[in-house]
Amino acid sequence: MERTITASVWREGNWYVAQALDVDIASQGESVDDALANLREALELYFAPPRPEPTPQLHHLNIEIAAG
């Protein structure tokens, strides 16, 4: 599935900042092209379906606590 995202790019000091206007995602780079490429990667990660994580194992621990 392809989706079009509008981005705003501006310069801050030595960096270019690219911000997606459709979702709250931003990135930066040393050039406009770098900033947009980094934003594209961030957006692809943002929209990627979650990967199943292994179910954590629960353990019970018995400990002694000294009376105060």
C-alpha positions in Angstrom: 0.0 0.0 0.0 1.3 3.4 -0.9 0.5 6.6 0.9 1.4 10.2 0.1 2.7 12.2 3.0 3.3 16.0 2.8 6.5 17.2 4.4 7.8 20.6 5.4 11.6 21.2 5.2 13.5 24.1 6.8 17.1 24.8 7.9 18.2 25.0 11.5 21.8 26.0 11.8 23.8 23.4 9.9 20.9 20.9 9.6 17.8 20.5 7.5 14.7 19.4 9.4 11.9 17.5 7.5 8.6 17.2 9.3 5.6 15.2 8.1 2.5 17.3 8.2 0.1 14.3 8.2 1.6 12.6 11.3 3.8 13.9 14.1 7.1 12.5 12.7 10.3 14.5 12.0 13.9 13.9 11.1 17.0 15.8 10.0 19.9 15.6 7.7 22.9 17.6 6.4 21.0 18.3 3.2 17.4 18.5 2.1 17.7 15.1 0.4 19.3 13.6 3.5 16.5 15.0 5.7 13.8 13.7 3.4 15.5 10.3 3.1 15.7 10.1 6.9 12.1 11.2 7.2 11.1 8.5 4.7 12.9 5.8 6.8 11.2 7.1 10.0 7.8 7.0 8.4 8.3 3.5 7.1 9.2 2.4 10.6 6.2 4.2 12.1 3.8 2.6 9.7 5.3 -0.9 9.8 3.1 -3.5 11.4 4.3 -4.5 14.9 6.4 -7.6 15.1 5.2 -10.2 17.6 7.4 -10.2 20.6 8.0 -13.4 22.6 5.8 -13.8 25.6 7.7 -12.8 28.7 8.3 -15.6 31.2 7.0 -14.8 34.7 9.0 -16.1 37.7 8.2 -16.0 41.4 11.0 -15.2 43.8 11.0 -15.9 47.5 13.2 -13.4 49.4 13.9 -12.8 53.0 13.5 -9.3 54.3 15.2 -8.3 57.5 12.8 -6.8 60.1 13.6 -3.2 60.6 
